[in-house]
Amino acid sequence: MDSVLLLTHFGLTQQEAKLYWALFSQGDLTGYEAAKVTGISRSNAYSALSGLVEKGAARLMEGAAARYTPVPVAEFCGNCIYSLQKDAKELSLLQPKRRTDSEGYITIAGKKHILLKMRNLLRGAEERVYASMSAELIVRILPELRGMTERGLKVVVITDHPLDLPGATVYCTEKKQKQIRLIADSSSVLTGDLDDGENSTCLYSKKDNLVSLFKEDLKNEIRLIELTKEREQA
């Protein structure tokens, strides 16, 4: 991914990100020098450099001519993450209580949002999870699955290749490469297709009838795998 785009995720504008990167590649710069090496107008360059200082990405060096020096990436990003985590805790305390929980059917679109939902479901699970998907997709949530087994929770995985996941029950069978079925705590289900982009869509629901339907479907799939294995061994 482009460095400028990544830096915008940390609150920098595109011009601020370009100038921030230039301070690393070119060394400490005055506003005039920064404008010259980046092609940004002098007025915009001075404004963007002031923004970098205000956001903690650069510092001003006093002298005959004011020069700007960059804050290391790890330090800048770490400060942003720390601040966001602190604000997130504060917002959680201030969040109004919902009058009722949503028990309908919710569409989640886009690969990024689907993966985030999967990871959040696993991190928030308190008892068990059933996951049915290809090994290619399982790999993307392995840290969360390992975290569950380390917490002593029940993890059952149905996938298409052997999996190194101590503490979990793993069944191997043929799987559709992009299909996802995930049940967390017997209370919520996520199902759909994880494609390579924004065409990915999944359905999320906490409706009891849908959860029960998918639980029964997964139990039948597991039983079929066990029967097939028994026949092969006979």
BANUFI-239994 format. One record per residue (C-alpha): residue in three letters; x negated, y, z negated; residue number from 1. Coordinates in pm, 1 decimal. Example, Ala and Ser with C-alpha at 12.3 -4.5 7.8 and 13.67 -1.06 7.14 Angstrom:
# residues 2
vexmar->ALA, x->-1230.0, y->-450.0, z->-780.0, pase->1
vexmar->SER, x->-1367.0, y->-106.0, z->-714.0, pase->2
# end
This chain:
# residues 234
vexmar->MET, x->0.0, y->0.0, z->0.0, pase->1
vexmar->ASP, x->-120.2, y->353.1, z->76.3, pase->2
vexmar->SER, x->-295.4, y->523.6, z->-217.8, pase->3
vexmar->VAL, x->-98.4, y->846.6, z->-172.0, pase->4
vexmar->LEU, x->231.5, y->658.0, z->-191.6, pase->5
vexmar->LEU, x->115.9, y->473.3, z->-502.9, pase->6
vexmar->LEU, x->19.4, y->801.2, z->-669.1, pase->7
vexmar->THR, x->365.2, y->946.1, z->-604.1, pase->8
vexmar->HIS, x->496.6, y->665.3, z->-827.1, pase->9
vexmar->PHE, x->309.3, y->841.8, z->-1109.0, pase->10
vexmar->GLY, x->478.4, y->1175.8, z->-1053.3, pase->11
vexmar->LEU, x->240.9, y->1339.4, z->-805.6, pase->12
vexmar->THR, x->362.1, y->1508.0, z->-488.8, pase->13
vexmar->GLN, x->202.2, y->1398.6, z->-160.7, pase->14
vexmar->GLN, x->-14.1, y->1711.7, z->-149.6, pase->15
vexmar->GLU, x->-120.9, y->1662.7, z->-511.3, pase->16
vexmar->ALA, x->-205.4, y->1298.9, z->-438.0, pase->17
vexmar->LYS, x->-416.1, y->1393.4, z->-133.5, pase->18
vexmar->LEU, x->-606.2, y->1652.5, z->-332.7, pase->19
vexmar->TYR, x->-652.5, y->1415.8, z->-627.2, pase->20
vexmar->TRP, x->-808.0, y->1157.1, z->-394.5, pase->21
vexmar->ALA, x->-1023.5, y->1425.7, z->-232.5, pase->22
vexmar->LEU, x->-1167.5, y->1517.6, z->-572.5, pase->23
vexmar->PHE, x->-1300.6, y->1162.4, z->-597.6, pase->24
vexmar->SER, x->-1432.1, y->1133.1, z->-243.0, pase->25
vexmar->GLN, x->-1576.4, y->1485.1, z->-216.4, pase->26
vexmar->GLY, x->-1666.9, y->1562.8, z->-577.7, pase->27
vexmar->ASP, x->-1558.6, y->1861.3, z->-785.8, pase->28
vexmar->LEU, x->-1404.6, y->2127.7, z->-561.8, pase->29
vexmar->THR, x->-1290.3, y->2486.8, z->-570.2, pase->30
vexmar->GLY, x->-945.0, y->2566.2, z->-438.9, pase->31
vexmar->TYR, x->-1097.4, y->2699.3, z->-115.8, pase->32
vexmar->GLU, x->-1309.7, y->2386.2, z->-65.8, pase->33
vexmar->ALA, x->-1016.5, y->2158.0, z->-143.5, pase->34
vexmar->ALA, x->-801.2, y->2332.6, z->116.4, pase->35
vexmar->LYS, x->-1079.4, y->2306.0, z->374.8, pase->36
vexmar->VAL, x->-1147.7, y->1931.4, z->333.7, pase->37
vexmar->THR, x->-781.1, y->1829.5, z->319.0, pase->38
vexmar->GLY, x->-634.6, y->2064.5, z->577.9, pase->39
vexmar->ILE, x->-379.2, y->2191.0, z->325.9, pase->40
vexmar->SER, x->-317.8, y->2567.2, z->331.0, pase->41
vexmar->ARG, x->-501.3, y->2762.6, z->61.6, pase->42
vexmar->SER, x->-183.0, y->2876.5, z->-113.1, pase->43
vexmar->ASN, x->-46.6, y->2519.2, z->-121.9, pase->44
vexmar->ALA, x->-383.8, y->2380.3, z->-229.2, pase->45
vexmar->TYR, x->-408.9, y->2615.9, z->-526.7, pase->46
vexmar->SER, x->-50.4, y->2536.0, z->-623.5, pase->47
vexmar->ALA, x->-110.0, y->2160.0, z->-594.9, pase->48
vexmar->LEU, x->-435.5, y->2177.7, z->-794.6, pase->49
vexmar->SER, x->-251.5, y->2364.1, z->-1071.3, pase->50
vexmar->GLY, x->6.3, y->2083.0, z->-1058.3, pase->51
vexmar->LEU, x->-268.5, y->1822.7, z->-1100.0, pase->52
vexmar->VAL, x->-397.2, y->2001.6, z->-1409.1, pase->53
vexmar->GLU, x->-47.5, y->2037.3, z->-1552.1, pase->54
vexmar->LYS, x->26.5, y->1666.1, z->-1493.9, pase->55
vexmar->GLY, x->-303.1, y->1552.3, z->-1646.6, pase->56
vexmar->ALA, x->-463.0, y->1425.3, z->-1323.7, pase->57
vexmar->ALA, x->-736.7, y->1690.5, z->-1305.2, pase->58
vexmar->ARG, x->-916.6, y->1938.8, z->-1527.3, pase->59
vexmar->LEU, x->-1039.0, y->2289.1, z->-1461.4, pase->60
vexmar->MET, x->-1412.2, y->2356.4, z->-1493.7, pase->61
vexmar->GLU, x->-1482.0, y->2718.1, z->-1584.1, pase->62
vexmar->GLY, x->-1769.4, y->2894.4, z->-1411.7, pase->63
vexmar->ALA, x->-1853.7, y->3159.8, z->-1156.6, pase->64
vexmar->ALA, x->-1597.3, y->2988.5, z->-936.2, pase->65
vexmar->ALA, x->-1329.0, y->2769.9, z->-1089.8, pase->66
vexmar->ARG, x->-1374.9, y->2408.9, z->-986.8, pase->67
vexmar->TYR, x->-1145.7, y->2111.5, z->-1034.9, pase->68
vexmar->THR, x->-1258.6, y->1768.1, z->-1152.6, pase->69
vexmar->PRO, x->-1040.6, y->1453.2, z->-1142.7, pase->70
vexmar->VAL, x->-933.2, y->1250.4, z->-1443.6, pase->71
vexmar->PRO, x->-1020.6, y->879.8, z->-1385.1, pase->72
vexmar->VAL, x->-735.1, y->684.0, z->-1228.2, pase->73
vexmar->ALA, x->-710.6, y->434.1, z->-1515.7, pase->74
vexmar->GLU, x->-693.3, y->716.9, z->-1770.5, pase->75
vexmar->PHE, x->-437.4, y->920.6, z->-1574.6, pase->76
vexmar->CYS, x->-211.6, y->621.5, z->-1500.3, pase->77
vexmar->GLY, x->-249.5, y->489.3, z->-1853.7, pase->78
vexmar->ASN, x->-139.4, y->824.7, z->-1996.6, pase->79
vexmar->CYS, x->162.3, y->829.3, z->-1763.5, pase->80
vexmar->ILE, x->262.4, y->475.6, z->-1865.2, pase->81
vexmar->TYR, x->220.2, y->553.9, z->-2235.2, pase->82
vexmar->SER, x->436.2, y->864.0, z->-2201.1, pase->83
vexmar->LEU, x->704.3, y->676.1, z->-2006.3, pase->84
vexmar->GLN, x->712.5, y->391.5, z->-2259.3, pase->85
vexmar->LYS, x->753.3, y->643.8, z->-2540.5, pase->86
vexmar->ASP, x->1032.8, y->821.8, z->-2352.4, pase->87
vexmar->ALA, x->1198.1, y->487.3, z->-2270.8, pase->88
vexmar->LYS, x->1217.1, y->396.9, z->-2641.0, pase->89
vexmar->GLU, x->1367.6, y->736.5, z->-2717.2, pase->90
vexmar->LEU, x->1625.1, y->697.8, z->-2439.2, pase->91
vexmar->SER, x->1718.4, y->350.6, z->-2564.3, pase->92
vexmar->LEU, x->1801.2, y->503.9, z->-2902.5, pase->93
vexmar->LEU, x->2001.1, y->785.6, z->-2742.3, pase->94
vexmar->GLN, x->2185.9, y->566.3, z->-2490.1, pase->95
vexmar->PRO, x->2563.2, y->581.6, z->-2543.8, pase->96
vexmar->LYS, x->2724.8, y->247.4, z->-2619.1, pase->97
vexmar->ARG, x->2923.2, y->108.3, z->-2326.6, pase->98
vexmar->ARG, x->3292.7, y->72.8, z->-2392.8, pase->99
vexmar->THR, x->3297.6, y->-267.2, z->-2217.0, pase->100
vexmar->ASP, x->3036.2, y->-489.3, z->-2055.8, pase->101
vexmar->SER, x->3065.9, y->-542.2, z->-1682.7, pase->102
vexmar->GLU, x->3175.6, y->-896.5, z->-1601.1, pase->103
vexmar->GLY, x->3235.5, y->-850.3, z->-1232.2, pase->104
vexmar->TYR, x->3023.6, y->-938.7, z->-931.5, pase->105
vexmar->ILE, x->2730.1, y->-706.8, z->-869.0, pase->106
vexmar->THR, x->2529.8, y->-696.8, z->-545.4, pase->107
vexmar->ILE, x->2156.0, y->-638.0, z->-582.8, pase->108
vexmar->ALA, x->1989.0, y->-537.7, z->-256.3, pase->109
vexmar->GLY, x->1619.8, y->-523.1, z->-165.5, pase->110
vexmar->LYS, x->1329.1, y->-752.9, z->-245.0, pase->111
vexmar->LYS, x->1181.6, y->-521.1, z->-509.5, pase->112
vexmar->HIS, x->1506.6, y->-483.3, z->-704.5, pase->113
vexmar->ILE, x->1582.7, y->-855.5, z->-691.2, pase->114
vexmar->LEU, x->1238.4, y->-947.4, z->-826.4, pase->115
vexmar->LEU, x->1275.8, y->-689.9, z->-1103.9, pase->116
vexmar->LYS, x->1616.3, y->-832.7, z->-1197.1, pase->117
vexmar->MET, x->1476.1, y->-1185.8, z->-1205.3, pase->118
vexmar->ARG, x->1188.4, y->-1081.5, z->-1429.6, pase->119
vexmar->ASN, x->1414.7, y->-883.7, z->-1662.8, pase->120
vexmar->LEU, x->1654.2, y->-1177.7, z->-1695.8, pase->121
vexmar->LEU, x->1366.8, y->-1407.3, z->-1792.2, pase->122
vexmar->ARG, x->1212.7, y->-1161.4, z->-2037.4, pase->123
vexmar->GLY, x->1549.9, y->-1106.9, z->-2201.3, pase->124
vexmar->ALA, x->1645.4, y->-1474.0, z->-2225.0, pase->125
vexmar->GLU, x->1681.8, y->-1607.8, z->-2578.6, pase->126
vexmar->GLU, x->1758.5, y->-1977.4, z->-2526.9, pase->127
vexmar->ARG, x->1709.9, y->-2126.4, z->-2179.4, pase->128
vexmar->VAL, x->1678.9, y->-2074.2, z->-1807.0, pase->129
vexmar->TYR, x->1752.1, y->-2287.3, z->-1502.5, pase->130
vexmar->ALA, x->1568.1, y->-2178.2, z->-1186.9, pase->131
vexmar->SER, x->1616.0, y->-2335.3, z->-844.3, pase->132
vexmar->MET, x->1399.6, y->-2194.4, z->-565.1, pase->133
vexmar->SER, x->1092.5, y->-2266.0, z->-352.2, pase->134
vexmar->ALA, x->747.4, y->-2275.7, z->-511.6, pase->135
vexmar->GLU, x->658.1, y->-1969.3, z->-305.5, pase->136
vexmar->LEU, x->923.2, y->-1774.1, z->-495.7, pase->137
vexmar->ILE, x->857.7, y->-1941.9, z->-833.1, pase->138
vexmar->VAL, x->498.2, y->-1814.5, z->-821.1, pase->139
vexmar->ARG, x->630.5, y->-1457.6, z->-834.9, pase->140
vexmar->ILE, x->795.9, y->-1516.9, z->-1172.4, pase->141
vexmar->LEU, x->542.4, y->-1758.4, z->-1324.4, pase->142
vexmar->PRO, x->418.4, y->-1511.5, z->-1590.5, pase->143
vexmar->GLU, x->774.7, y->-1468.6, z->-1718.8, pase->144
vexmar->LEU, x->842.7, y->-1844.6, z->-1710.9, pase->145
vexmar->ARG, x->519.4, y->-1910.2, z->-1900.5, pase->146
vexmar->GLY, x->621.1, y->-1645.8, z->-2151.1, pase->147
vexmar->MET, x->946.3, y->-1833.6, z->-2208.8, pase->148
vexmar->THR, x->777.2, y->-2170.0, z->-2266.7, pase->149
vexmar->GLU, x->532.0, y->-2003.7, z->-2504.5, pase->150
vexmar->ARG, x->830.5, y->-1871.9, z->-2700.1, pase->151
vexmar->GLY, x->963.0, y->-2226.6, z->-2722.4, pase->152
vexmar->LEU, x->1258.6, y->-2169.4, z->-2492.5, pase->153
vexmar->LYS, x->1400.2, y->-2432.5, z->-2256.9, pase->154
vexmar->VAL, x->1284.6, y->-2391.6, z->-1896.2, pase->155
vexmar->VAL, x->1414.1, y->-2614.2, z->-1616.8, pase->156
vexmar->VAL, x->1280.3, y->-2558.8, z->-1265.2, pase->157
vexmar->ILE, x->1390.4, y->-2719.9, z->-938.5, pase->158
vexmar->THR, x->1140.8, y->-2650.5, z->-663.8, pase->159
vexmar->ASP, x->968.7, y->-2803.9, z->-361.5, pase->160
vexmar->HIS, x->613.9, y->-2857.3, z->-494.1, pase->161
vexmar->PRO, x->457.5, y->-2974.2, z->-823.4, pase->162
vexmar->LEU, x->418.3, y->-2685.4, z->-1063.2, pase->163
vexmar->ASP, x->162.0, y->-2621.2, z->-1338.5, pase->164
vexmar->LEU, x->398.7, y->-2501.4, z->-1607.9, pase->165
vexmar->PRO, x->335.6, y->-2674.6, z->-1944.7, pase->166
vexmar->GLY, x->643.0, y->-2696.4, z->-2163.5, pase->167
vexmar->ALA, x->887.1, y->-2681.1, z->-1872.0, pase->168
vexmar->THR, x->1088.8, y->-2955.2, z->-1703.8, pase->169
vexmar->VAL, x->1013.2, y->-2950.4, z->-1331.3, pase->170
vexmar->TYR, x->1202.3, y->-3137.9, z->-1058.6, pase->171
vexmar->CYS, x->1071.8, y->-3155.0, z->-701.8, pase->172
vexmar->THR, x->1293.8, y->-3168.5, z->-395.3, pase->173
vexmar->GLU, x->1332.9, y->-2988.4, z->-63.3, pase->174
vexmar->LYS, x->1435.8, y->-2624.2, z->-106.8, pase->175
vexmar->LYS, x->1545.9, y->-2352.9, z->131.5, pase->176
vexmar->GLN, x->1252.3, y->-2114.1, z->140.1, pase->177
vexmar->LYS, x->1439.2, y->-1791.3, z->64.0, pase->178
vexmar->GLN, x->1726.9, y->-1914.0, z->-153.0, pase->179
vexmar->ILE, x->1749.0, y->-1819.9, z->-522.1, pase->180
vexmar->ARG, x->1959.7, y->-1967.4, z->-799.2, pase->181
vexmar->LEU, x->1888.0, y->-1855.4, z->-1153.4, pase->182
vexmar->ILE, x->2090.9, y->-1905.9, z->-1471.2, pase->183
vexmar->ALA, x->1983.4, y->-1738.7, z->-1794.5, pase->184
vexmar->ASP, x->2117.6, y->-1839.5, z->-2138.1, pase->185
vexmar->SER, x->2425.2, y->-2000.0, z->-1978.2, pase->186
vexmar->SER, x->2568.9, y->-1647.2, z->-1965.1, pase->187
vexmar->SER, x->2448.6, y->-1488.6, z->-1640.2, pase->188
vexmar->VAL, x->2372.4, y->-1603.8, z->-1289.1, pase->189
vexmar->LEU, x->2170.3, y->-1458.9, z->-1000.9, pase->190
vexmar->THR, x->2205.0, y->-1615.1, z->-657.5, pase->191
vexmar->GLY, x->2123.2, y->-1518.8, z->-299.9, pase->192
vexmar->ASP, x->1831.1, y->-1484.7, z->-60.5, pase->193
vexmar->LEU, x->1495.8, y->-1318.2, z->-116.8, pase->194
vexmar->ASP, x->1376.1, y->-1212.5, z->227.0, pase->195
vexmar->ASP, x->1063.8, y->-1012.3, z->306.4, pase->196
vexmar->GLY, x->1224.5, y->-669.9, z->281.6, pase->197
vexmar->GLU, x->1535.5, y->-466.0, z->226.9, pase->198
vexmar->ASN, x->1750.9, y->-732.3, z->396.0, pase->199
vexmar->SER, x->1734.3, y->-937.1, z->77.1, pase->200
vexmar->THR, x->2061.9, y->-955.4, z->-116.2, pase->201
vexmar->CYS, x->2166.1, y->-1136.0, z->-432.2, pase->202
vexmar->LEU, x->2483.5, y->-1162.5, z->-635.0, pase->203
vexmar->TYR, x->2461.5, y->-1112.0, z->-1010.2, pase->204
vexmar->SER, x->2743.4, y->-1195.5, z->-1248.6, pase->205
vexmar->LYS, x->2825.4, y->-1283.3, z->-1608.7, pase->206
vexmar->LYS, x->3165.4, y->-1430.7, z->-1526.1, pase->207
vexmar->ASP, x->3212.1, y->-1758.6, z->-1712.4, pase->208
vexmar->ASN, x->3368.7, y->-1942.4, z->-1419.1, pase->209
vexmar->LEU, x->3079.9, y->-1862.9, z->-1184.2, pase->210
vexmar->VAL, x->2816.2, y->-1950.8, z->-1444.5, pase->211
vexmar->SER, x->2992.3, y->-2282.0, z->-1514.0, pase->212
vexmar->LEU, x->3016.6, y->-2357.4, z->-1143.4, pase->213
vexmar->PHE, x->2643.2, y->-2303.2, z->-1090.0, pase->214
vexmar->LYS, x->2549.5, y->-2499.0, z->-1402.4, pase->215
vexmar->GLU, x->2749.1, y->-2795.6, z->-1277.5, pase->216
vexmar->ASP, x->2594.9, y->-2761.7, z->-931.8, pase->217
vexmar->LEU, x->2242.2, y->-2763.5, z->-1075.0, pase->218
vexmar->LYS, x->2321.3, y->-3062.4, z->-1297.5, pase->219
vexmar->ASN, x->2442.8, y->-3254.4, z->-992.4, pase->220
vexmar->GLU, x->2128.2, y->-3157.9, z->-801.0, pase->221
vexmar->ILE, x->1909.4, y->-3279.8, z->-1087.7, pase->222
vexmar->ARG, x->2104.4, y->-3606.1, z->-1111.5, pase->223
vexmar->LEU, x->2060.9, y->-3660.9, z->-736.8, pase->224
vexmar->ILE, x->1685.1, y->-3603.2, z->-767.8, pase->225
vexmar->GLU, x->1666.3, y->-3854.0, z->-1054.6, pase->226
vexmar->LEU, x->1866.4, y->-4115.6, z->-862.1, pase->227
vexmar->THR, x->1647.3, y->-4071.7, z->-553.9, pase->228
vexmar->LYS, x->1335.5, y->-4114.3, z->-767.1, pase->229
vexmar->GLU, x->1478.7, y->-4430.0, z->-927.3, pase->230
vexmar->ARG, x->1550.5, y->-4582.9, z->-585.1, pase->231
vexmar->GLU, x->1199.9, y->-4502.0, z->-462.2, pase->232
vexmar->GLN, x->1049.1, y->-4670.6, z->-767.1, pase->233
vexmar->ALA, x->1272.8, y->-4979.2, z->-743.7, pase->234
# end
